[in-house]
Amino acid sequence: MKKPPYLVSLFISGIAALALIATPTGATSNGPPGKNTTNERGDRIWFGEASERLKEVAEIVDDTVGHREDVFAGTALTSDRSMIEIYATPAAKTHIAAMRQDIGQDFDSMVRVIEVEHSMDTLLAAQSRLLDSNELPKTISSVGPDIVNNGLMLATTPDPNGAPRSAQSLPSVSATPSPGGPKIKTRVRPGGINESAGTRLNDYPRFYGGSAISGPARCSLGFPVTLNGKKYAVTAGHCDSGRFFNPGSGTFVGGTWTTTWPGTASRYGDWQLLSGSTYATRLYSDSVSSSASLAISRGNTGSRAIGTELCSSGQVTGSRCRYVVTQIHDSDTYSGVRVGYLTRTIHDPNRDGTGTCTGFRKGDSGGPAYYASPKHPGTVEVLGIISALPGPGYCDWNGYLFTEFKGMLAWNSGLRVQGS
C-alpha cells in the first residue's frame, strides 16, 4: 500500500524485488551452447536463465529488429538461453553489420543469424489477410507469426466437450500476404479457452502501475503515457468504458478518454486511455500488501525475443515473473472479441520448460507487463498490459496474453511511455 502524501512511512525497497528477476543463475546445458529443444508438439521450450551479458546483447538486438520488421522476422533465445537467434532476410545485412559493431567480440559467441525468406511485415500482412478473409475455419481461434518456422501459427478451438482439437481434423489453410503473393507456411497447434482477466488496493495520486481500479469492472492500472503534451494512464479496453476509482481510498483514478474495445481491438489491441488524475512513473513490484515499487525507464516500442521473460503487476496477484514469451504480434479471441497485437506467454516459475496455471488472475487486467532494464539498472521497461489468461487445463500451451505497446503506437505513433 502506498501511504497518502501527508503520512510518513518507511517503504520496502523495490530494488530487492528487482534483484529477484535479474540475478542470473546460469543457463543449463548438456552440450555445446546454442542448443535447442522442442516439446511433443514441436514447440521450442526454454530452461534456466540467461546471463546478464546475454540480456544486454538481446536488448541491443531487439532494439534494432523490433524497429525494422520490414527486413527482420524476429528473434528467439536458444533453449539453453546461451544465445539469441536473429531471423533475417537478405536485405538485413547492413543492420546485422551495425549490430556486430555495437555488440563487439561477443557477437560470434552469443548471436546466431538465420536467413529467412519472409520479414515480419510480410507475415503480418498474411495474418491480416487471412483474418479478414472468409477462408479461415471457425475452428481456428488465433493466428500469429511463427518466428522460428518463418510462417504463421494457427491455434484450434476446443471441441464441443472442451478437449483440445487435433490439427488433423482441420481443413488445410493457405496464407499469402497479397493476391498472387508468396505462399506462407502455416502450422497448427491445439488452442484453448481464454478468459479476460478483468474483476493495489489503497492508492492515491500519483497512481502507480498495478494499483486497483474499480468502476465498470474491477481491473488494474497500467502505466503513464503522453500524447500531444497531455498525460494519460493505460488499462485494458475490456474493462469497459466509464469512471474508475481506487476501491481502498475511494479516490478518482480517471475516466475513459478513448478505447479500442470492442470496435478496433483487432487492429490495435485491447486497451484504453484514462484521464483526469495524475500518474507516477512507477509500478508496484511485490506482493499485494507491499508498498515496494520500481521506476519505469521506458516503453518497449518493438517486441521481445521469444524465450525471454516478463513480469506482471496487478491488484489480485501482485507481481509475478517468469512468463516466457512464446509468440509476438499474435491475435486471439476472448469475451467474443478478436484482439490483435498480443504477446503470448507461458508461466514457467520453475524454469523447467513447463507452463503452469500460476500466473495472473481475474482482476489483474490492465496491469503492466514489464522486465528489468538492461540499460538502466534498478528500473524496468514496460512491454504492454495484462489482457487474458488461459482457461483451466490450457496453461501449458495456450498461455497468458499481454497487449503490446506496439499496438498503441499503431493507433498513434506520437504516443510515448512517460518514463523516469
N, C-alpha and C positions, 0 to 999 in steps of 0.2 A: 504494500500500500504506500503511495506517495502522500506524505503529510501536506496539509494546506500550507501556504506560504507563511502564515503567522505562527506556525509551530516550529520548534527546533527539534531535530531528531538526528540520531546517528544512523546513516544508511549503510547497508551491506554493500561492499564494493562490487560493481559489476565486472571488474577485471577478473575476479576469481571465476565467475561464470564463463567468461570468455576463454579462460585457460582450459576449461573442460572440453571446449570444442576445438581448441587449437593445438594442444600438446600432442606431438607425434608419438606414436607407439611403434612405428616401423611397419612397413608392408611385409606381409608374409609371402613367401615364395618357395616352391620346391624345385626350382630350376633357374635358368638364366632370367634376367629382368625382362619385363615386357611380355610376360606370359598371359594368355587369355583363356578363360574357362567359360563354358556355357552350361545352362541347366537342361533339363529334359525337353524343354520347349524350344531350345535353340537360342535363348536369350543370354546375353553376357551377364555374368554376375561378378561381384567385387568382394575382396577380402582385405582386412587390415586397414591401415591409414596411410595416406601419402605423407612423404617427408615435407618439412617446411619449405625446402628449396623447390620441390615439385609444385607445391601450391603457388609459389611465386611465379614459376615458369608458366603454369596453367593460366594464371591471371594475365600475363603478357600475351599469351596465345589467344585467349578468349576475347581480349580487348580488340584484337585485330580481326579474328574470324567472325565475331558477333556483329561487326560493323561492315563486313564485306561478304555478305551472303550471296552476292552475285558471282563470286568466284570460289567460295568455300562451301562445303556441305555440312560442316560441323566438326566437333571434337569429341574425343572419348578417352577416358583413362583406361589403361590396361587393367585386367582383372586383379593383378597383384599391386596395383596403384604405384608402380615404379616409373611409368612413362605416360606421356599424353600423345594420343594419335591425332593427326590433323588430316581430315578428308578434304582433299583439294583438287580442283580441276586444273588442267594445264595452264589456264590463264592466271593462276595464283602465284606463279614463280617469283615475281618481283616482291610480293608481300612475304613470301617464305624467306627470301634472302634478307629482308629487313628484320624479320623475327630472329633469324640466325644471328644477326649482328647484335640485336638487343639482348639476347639470352647468353651469347658468348660460348665458352667452351663446354657448357652443359647441354648445348643443343643436341649434339650427336648421341649422348647417352640418355637423354630424357625425352626427346621428341622423335616421333616416328611419322613420316609423311606418307600418306596413302593416296595415290592418284585415283580419282573417280570421274565418271562421265558427267554427272548432274550436280549443279550447285544447289544450295538450299532454296534460292529463289525459284529454280525450276521445280523442285519438289513441292514447294508451297503452291505454285501455280497449278500443278497436277492435283494437289489436295483440294484446292478451292474449286477446280473444275469438276472433280468427282463429287464433292459435296453438293454442288449446285445442279448436278445432272439428275436424270431420272433412272440412271443405271445402277445406283447403289442399293443393294438389297436392304430391306428393313431389318434384317437380322444383323446388320453391321452397326455397332454403337459408336465407334470412333475411327478417325482416320488421321494419322500423323506421320511425320518424317521418320524413316528408319535409317539413321545415320550410318551405322556400321555396314548395312547392306545396300546403301545408296538407292533406296526406294521408299515405298510407303508401307506403314504398318497399319493393318485393319484389325479391329477387335470385334468379336461377336457379342451379341446379346445373349443372356442365359436362355435356356429352353423353357417351355411353359412350366416345368417343375422347379425352375430355379437353378438347374445344374448347368455347368459350362457346356457350351455348344461346340461340337467338333468342327474344325476347319473343313474337313472332308464333306460336310453336309451342305456347304455353301456353293453357289454357282461361281464360276471364275469371274474375277473383276479385273478389268484393264483400266489403266490411267495414262493420260497424256497431258502435258502442260498446255497444249493448244491443239486445235484441229489439225490433223496430219503431223503433229509433233512427235518426238521420240517416245517410244513406249517406256513407261516407268514400271519397274518390277514391284509387285505387291507381295506382302507376306501377311498371313492371318494368324492371330493368336486368340485364345479364349478371352472374352471380356467379362464384365460383371456388372453389378449394380452400383451406381454412385449416388451418394446422398449429400445434399448441400449441408455444410457444417454450421448453418445458422441456428439459434435457440434464443484493469484488474479490478478491482471491484469498488474502490472508493477513491477515484481520481479527481483531480482538479486541473483547471487550466494552469500552465500549458499542458495539454493532454499528451501522454506517452503512447507510443505504439504498443498494442497488445492489451490496452485497457478495455474494460467492459463498456459497451454501449447498449442502450435499450430504447425501444420505440416501436416501430412497425415489427421489429424482430429483435431477439437477443443475439448480438454479434460482438465483434471485437474491432478496435480501431487499428488501421494500418500504419501509414507514415505520412509526413507532411510533404506537399508538393507546391510549386508555384507555377502560375500561368499568367503571363502579361502583367507581372508585378503583384498579383493577388495570391493570397495563401489559402490552401485548402488541405483537407485530410482525405485519404483514400480508405474506403472499406468495400465490402462485397456488394455488387449490384443486387444479388438475390436476397439481400436483407430487406428489400423493398424500399420505396421512397417515403420520406417523411422527416420528422424531427426526432433526434436521438439525444438521450440524456445518460449520464453515468448513474447506474442504479444505486450506488452507495452514497454518493454525495448529493445526488439529485441535480447536479449542475448540467446545464445545456452544453452538449458536445458539438452539435452542428445539424444543419438541415441539408437535404439533398439539393445540390446545385445542378448536377447533371448525372445521368446514369445510362448505362448500356442495356439495362435489364428491362424487358427481355429483347427489345427490338433489334439491337445491334451487337448483342453478346457474341454472335458467331463471327463477327468481323473484328471486334476489338477486345474480347474477353469479358469477364464477369467483374465489374467494378462500378463504383460511383464516387463522386467527389462531394464532400461535405464542406460547408462554410458556416461562419457565424461565431467562431470561437478562436482560440489560439492553440497552437500545436507545437510540442517540443521536438527537437531533432534527436530524440532518444526513444528507445523501446525497452519494455520490461524484459529481463533476461534470466529469470529464475522461476521459482515456484509461484503459485497463485498468491500466496500470502507474503511473498518477499517484495521489498521495495528496490531490489537491485536492478540496475539499468545499464545500458550501453549506448554510446553515441553512434548516430548514423553518419557515416562519412560520405556516402554517395549511393546512387541507384545504378543497378546493372541495366544498361540500355541495350544489351545484346542477349547473351544466353550463357548457361553454364555447361561445361563438358559433361557428357553422360559418365556416370561413375563418381562424380564429385558429390559433396554432401551439402545439405541445407538444414536450417533450424526453423522452428515456428514459434510464435508467441501469441497466446490467446487467453481469454478470460477463464476458460474451463480447465485446460491442461497446463497452463503456464508456458514455460519454454521447454521445447523438446528438440533434440538434434538427431543427427544420423539418418536423415531422409536421403536416400541415394537416388540421384537423378537417373531415370531410365529413358525418358523421351523429352524432347523440347518442341515447342510450337505445335503441340498436339491439339486435337479437338475431341469433344465428347459431349454427351447429353446428360443433364441432370435437372430435376424439377421440371421436366418436359421442355427444356430449352437447350438448343445447340450452342455450345460455348467454344470459342477459339482461343488461341494464344495461351495454351496450358502447358506447364511443365509437369510431367508425370514422375512420381517417385514411389519407392517402397520405403517403409520404415524398418531399418535393419539395426536395432540397438546393439546387437552382439557382433556386428561386422563379420558375420559368417555366411553372407550371401543369401540369407533367407528373410523375406518380408514378413512382418508381424502386424497384428491389429492393435498396436500400442502407440499410434500417432495421435494427431489432434482429433477433437471430437466436436459434436454439435455445440454451437455457441462460440466456437473459435473462428468462425467465418470472418474474413476481412482482416484478421491479424497479419502481421508482417511475416514474410519468408525471407530469411537472411542468412549470412555466413560471415565468418571472421575475415576482415580485410587484410590481405597480404601487404597492401601498400601503406596502410595506416594502422599500425598495431594498436590494439586496445579499442578499436572501433569495429563496426560492422557495415556491410553493404547489403542493400535490400534488392532481392530479385523480383518480388511481387507480393501477393497476398494469398491467404488461405482461401480455397474455393470449395472443394468437395472431398469427402472421404469414401473409401470403398465400403460396400455392403459386407455383412458378415460372411466369411468364407472366401472372400476375394482379395484379401490383403496381400497375398504372395505375388500376384501378377497385375491386378487392376490398379492398385496403389492409390496414393494420396495426391490430389491435384492442387496446383497453385497457379493463379492467374499471373502472367508475366507483365512487368512494367513495360516491356516492349509493345504489348498490345495497346497500352495507353498512349504510347508515342505514335502508334499507327493512326490513332484518332487525332492527335495534335502533337506535332514534332516540337512545339515550343514548351511542352510540359517538362518540368525539372524537379528532381527529388531535392527537397530542401535539406542539405547536409550540414554537418557542423562546420 
